[in-house]
Amino acid sequence: MLLDNPVFIFTILIAVSLSIPPIFERIKLPGLVGLLLAGVILGPSGLQFLNHKTETMVLLSGVGKIYLMFVAGLEIDLSQFRKTRNRSMGFGFLTFIVPLITGMLVGRWFGFGWNGALLIGSLFASHTLLAYPIVSRLGVVQNEAITVTIGATIFTDTAALLVLAICVGIAAGNFTAWSLMLLLVALAVYSVAVLWGIDRVGKEFFRRSGDNEGNQFLFVLLALFVASVGAQVIGIEQIVGAFLAGLAVNDVIGESPVKEKVEFVGGVLFIPFFFIDMGLLIDLPAFLKTLSSWGLTLAIVGGLIGSKFVAAWLASVIYRYSRVEMLSMWSLSLPQVAATLAATLVGYQQGILTQDILNSVIVLMVVTSILGPLITSRVASRIPVPQPETDTVDELWRDTAGLEGETDDSAPFTVIVPVQNPQTERSLIQLAALLARHEQGRVVPLVVTRAAVHMDDPGLETSLQRGQKLLRRAVEIGQAYAVPLEPQLRIDDDVPLGITRLSREENSNLIIVGWSEKTGLRARLFGTVIDSILWSAHCPVAITRLLDEPENIQSILVPVRDLTAPTLRIVGFAQALAAASQADVTLLHVCLPGIPSEQMTQFEAELARILPPDSRPVCIDIQTVAESDIASAILCQAASRDLVLMRSIRRRTTGGLAVSDITTQVVKELPCSVILFGEPHS
């Protein structure tokens, strides 16, 4: 009875999704491989706890399948695509047509009909950007070859799904040239309706809904399922509609917190269920037989790897890219996960593809999802980091004067300091006053009290009295620095928005917030208050943990990843802080081992070139370290420093803010003070 109980099945799926991926990631294997293996063990070939044909599995796996393709469309960077549209389309065509032809030849060689061979070719044609975090960490995302490869994803995935729709239509029978034409016309009209309709309706809905993220989240889900059902109505697969919905919603929500919440729900629930269900479909004896008769599997894996290489080579010849750029394009376009697995499952369920193809594609996913990122990490590290032009550097430094982008020469330098927490109040006010004194500015201590329904509510009165006490203490602390302090006590329905609204009203240059030493690390760093402040602020936000008074800071370490505008801003902040406390600054660049010494020297020279104008007596040292473990390198250099200043590289989840794995490890183990410098709207 338990095996047919939906709650029991759901419990098993959640337990597997929670426990298995971290285990496989620790042994340097993709977590998705663990989910597939768990499906094999729990399915008909193993313990028989789960069955692919139960209504619960059909529902959850179906939702996971369309959610997977929705997220694939949602994660495509449309701004990157627009920058190099023509070349992205050109490489997209090459990395689509060459693998498509190769896959068709493989299918025909192993006895498949033209329809089955065409579908196999479409499986070769798409790709998943698994290695994007690697090129992002290396700071080479702005390289044209990388940007072109990222943009090509929109072409390959869309075209592959269109081929899938045609193949499924042909397999349904009674398929003539006229019906094919009708399908293509219906598909074109439907695509325009989804892309244009969701974009227009979505933007209007988001404008009217304001900050109501709950309703915005529900709208996104509604758009996904309406588009999926609409695709089925016109006779094409639901995953085509889901992918188009992802592209349409992408332009509506941008990088807002709603996008991260949508991806979070899919990433922790439905998408893992889909991969577990794929494992349930694996017939272990048949899978082992497929591997033993290795011809088909070798042809699919080798054909995919070779055809993607040829496409990247042709693009490098046409667009005159270097060898390392060509290899980076090849490795980025290798992984076959999202569209490939979803289309394979559809083809298998429609009877177009066989069990042998399903097994071989799973092997292909495992091989390419490991090989692609591995090659990317080796070759992309040799791509020179794009350097800003001299005019651009000068313009950026003019824009970052005063720590933010919209300065008014007549307005004083202003630092907003929320002092809600008595445990961090002293260090925050001291840091703000030190910076304001150096910049000849002012400090605005702030307490935001949450509003009540009735303004004479006793609880509100108590909160106001507490806030006034905190503000009096802040003024006492700041008086020692001889800077103007203008305390503010506000009543607002939303504390984070109350902070950022006052910041905008006061035209502040910086917001300084902190975390308590007595709470857990996750609560200190990832609290929803900080999350909301970072998203809605108009100026940079400094999240601080000071173990000593700011005047005692004598050495500052700043890890530098690339030479972009955010890097200039954090270096400018470090210089201002160092000048205020008479400290030295060390800029640390950690690169992977094996990078030519000439490239390291070039990076140091370019970094020295873009340093802020020498208007302040600050000693700035530049160090480059070759180390595969970035966090360990930073911790080693930080051992003799008083403060580490890092960019807050984050991702969002429904639980709040989560910094990158490297930042998390560094902050957790640092023996000294730390400031995370966050960009506005980040």
LUMGU-640687 format. One record per residue (C-alpha): x, y, z. Coordinates in steps of 0.25 Angstrom, whole numbers, plus 5000, padded with zeros to 4 digits. Layout:
REM residues N
XYZ ...
This chain:
REM residues 682
500050005000 501150095003 501750084989 500550134983 500350244993 500650384987 501150445000 502150325002 502550344987 502750494989 503550465002 504450374995 504750474984 505050594994 505950505002 506750464989 506750604984 507350654997 508350545000 508950494987 509450614979 510350664990 511050524991 511350524976 511850664976 512850634987 513450524978 513450624966 512250564958 511050644954 509850634964 508950594953 509750464951 509450434965 507950454963 507950364951 508650254959 507650274970 506550254960 507150124955 507350074970 505950104974 505250064961 504849934954 506349894953 506649914967 505749924980 504449944973 504050054982 503650154970 502950124957 503050214945 501550184942 500950224955 500050354954 500950424964 502250404956 501550434943 501050564949 502350604956 503250564945 502350634934 502450764942 503950744944 504150724929 503450854925 504050924937 505450884932 505250944918 504551064924 505851094933 506751064921 506051184913 506051264926 507551254928 507851304914 508551434915 507751524905 508651644907 509851564903 509151504891 508751644886 510251694887 510651594877 509351554870 509951524856 511151444861 510351374871 509351334860 510451294851 511151204862 509751154866 509551114852 510851044851 510750974864 509350924860 509450884846 510850804847 510350724859 508950704853 509550644840 510550564848 509450504857 508550474844 509750394838 509850314852 508350294852 508350244837 509650154840 508950084851 507650054843 506750164847 505750224838 505850374833 504950424844 505750354855 507050394849 506550534848 506150534863 507550474867 508150584859 507350694867 507850624880 509250654876 508950804872 508550864885 509550894897 509450934912 510351044918 510850954930 512151024929 511651164930 512051184945 513451154941 513651254930 512951354940 513851324951 515051344941 514551474937 514551444922 512951454920 513151584912 514151524902 513451524889 513651374886 512951334900 511851434898 511551374884 511551234890 510551274900 509651354890 509651224881 508951144891 507651224888 507751174873 508151034876 507151004887 506051064879 506350994866 506550864872 505150874879 504550914866 505150784859 504550704871 503150764868 503250724854 503750584857 502650554867 501650604857 502150514846 502150394855 500750424859 500350374845 499550434833 500650544832 500650604818 501350724812 500050804815 499950764829 501450794831 501150934825 499950954835 500850914847 501951004843 500951124841 500251084854 501651074861 502051214856 500751284860 500851214874 502251254876 501951404873 500751394882 501551344893 502751424892 502051554889 500751534898 501451484910 502451594909 501451704908 500451654918 501551614928 502151754927 500851814930 500551724941 501851744948 501651894947 500351884954 500751784964 501851864969 502651794980 501651674982 502651564979 501651454982 500651494971 501851514961 502351374964 500951324962 500851394949 502151334944 501651194947 500351224940 501051274928 501851144928 500751044929 499851124919 500951124909 501150974911 499650944910 499551034897 500650964891 499950834893 498650894887 499350924874 499950784873 501350804878 502150764890 501950834903 503450854905 503450944893 502451034899 503151034912 504451074906 503751194898 503151234911 504451234918 504951334907 503751424908 503751424923 505251454923 505051594917 503951624927 504651584940 506151614937 506951584949 505951614959 505751524972 504551464965 505451394955 506351334966 505051284973 504551224961 505851154958 505951114973 504651044973 504950964960 506350934964 506050874978 504750804974 504250774960 505450764952 506150664961 504850584961 505050584945 506450524946 506050424956 504950374947 505950364936 506650264944 505350184946 505350174931 506650104931 506549954929 507849914936 508149784927 507749854915 508749974919 509849884921 509549814908 509649944901 510949974907 511549834904 511149854889 511849984890 511650024875 510450114876 510850184889 512250214884 511650264871 510750354878 511750404888 512850414878 511950484867 511450584877 512850624882 513450624868 512350704861 512350814872 513850824870 513650844855 512650944857 513551024867 514651014858 513851064846 513351184854 514851214859 515251214844 514151304840 514151404851 515751394853 515751344868 516951294874 517251144877 516851154892 515551234888 515251124879 515451014889 514651094899 513451104889 513550954887 513550924902 512451014905 511550954895 511850804898 510950774910 509650714907 508650714918 507350804918 506850804904 507550674900 506950584911 505550644910 505450624895 506050484897 504950444907 503850504898 504450424886 504550294894 503050314899 502550334885 503250214880 504250284871 505450254879 505850114885 506350074898 507750064893 507750214889 507150254902 508350184909 509350234900 508850384902 508950364917 510450324915 510550444906 510050534917 510950474927 512250484918 511950624913 511450684926 512850644932 513750664920 513150804916 513450874929 514750804931 515250854917 514650994920 515451014933 516750974926 516651054913 515751174917 516751214928 517751244916 516851344910 517351484913 516351564922 515651674914 516351804917 515551934917 515952054908 516652174914 515552264911 514552164918 515452154930 515452304932 513952314930 513752204940 514652264950 513852394948 512552314951 513052244963 513552374970 512852374983 512552224983 511352224974 510952264960 510052384961 510852484969 510452634971 511552724973 510752814982 510252704991 511152655003 511652505003 510552435011 510652295018 509352235023 509552145035 508352055040 508552035055 507451935058 508451845065 509151895077 510251795076 510751845063 510351995065 511752045070 512551985059 511652025048 511552175053 513152175055 513352125040 512352225035 512852335042 514352305038 513952305023 513052425024 514152505032 515152475020 514152505010 513652635017 512252575017 511152535027 510652415034 509152385035 508852285046 507452215044 506452135051 505252085043 504052035052 503051945046 501652015045 500451975053 499051985048 498752085059 499852195062 499552195077 499852045078 500652015090 501551925083 501852035073 502152135084 503152035091 503852015077 503952165075 504552185089 505552085087 505952145073 506152285080 507052215090 507852155079 507952285071 508452365083 509552255085 509952265071 510052415072 510952405084 511852305077 511952395065 512252525072 513752475075 513952485060 513552625058 512552595046 511152645044 510152535049 508652545045 507852435052 506552385046 505452315052 504452255041 503152175042 502952085030 502251955026 503551895021 504851915028 505751885017 504951975007 504952085018 506452085018 506652095003 505552195002 506252295012 507552265005 506952304992 506352434998 507652475004 508352434991 509352354999 510652304994 510752175003 509952085012 510652015023 510051895030 510551785039 510251655045 510251605059 511351525065 510351445073 509551385062 509851275052 510651305039 509551285030 508651375038 509751485038 509951475024 508751425017 507651495024 506451545016 506651695021 508051705015 507551625003 506451735001 507351855003 508351804993 507251784983 506551914984 507752004988 508152114978 509552114983 510652014988 510451945001 511551905010 511251775019 512251785030 512851695041 513851775049 514651705060 515451835063 515151985063 515352035048 516452135052 517352005056 517251955041 518651965036 518551865024 517451835014 517351715005 516451724992 516351594984 516151644969 515551554959 515451634946 515551774941 514151824941 513351934946 512951864959 514451834961 514751984960 513752024970 514251924980 515651974978 515152114980 514452084993 515752014998 516552134994 515652225001 515552135014 517052125014 517252275013 516352295024 517052195033 518452215028 518452065023 519151995012 518451925001 518851794994 518051754981 518151604980 517851534967 517751374968 517851304955 517951154951 519251084951 519751074937 519451214932 520651264925 521451364933 521351464922 519851464923 519951484938 520951604936 520051664926 518851654936 519651724947 520051834937 518651854933 518151854947 519251964951 518852044939 517352054943 517652084958 516952214963 517552344960 518752364970 518052474978 518152404992 519452364999 519152214999 520152104997 519451994987 520251864984 519851764974 520051614975 519751504966 519651364971 519451234963 518551144971 517451044968 516751064981 516351214981 515851214995 517051155001 517951254994 517151374999 517151315013 518651295013 518851445008 517851485019 518551425030 519451555032 518351655029 517451735037 516251745027 515851665015 514951745005 514151654995 513151664985 511851604989 511651504977 510251444981 509051364976 507651374982 506851264987 505451274994 506151265007 506851395004 508251435000 509351334997 510751374994 511651294985 512351164990 513651234990 513151354998 512451265008 513751185011 514551305012 513651385021 513451255030 514951235032 515451375032 516151415045 516051565042 515051665039 514251665026 513451755017 512551695006 512351804996 511051794989 510651864976 509251924975 508151834969 508951714971 
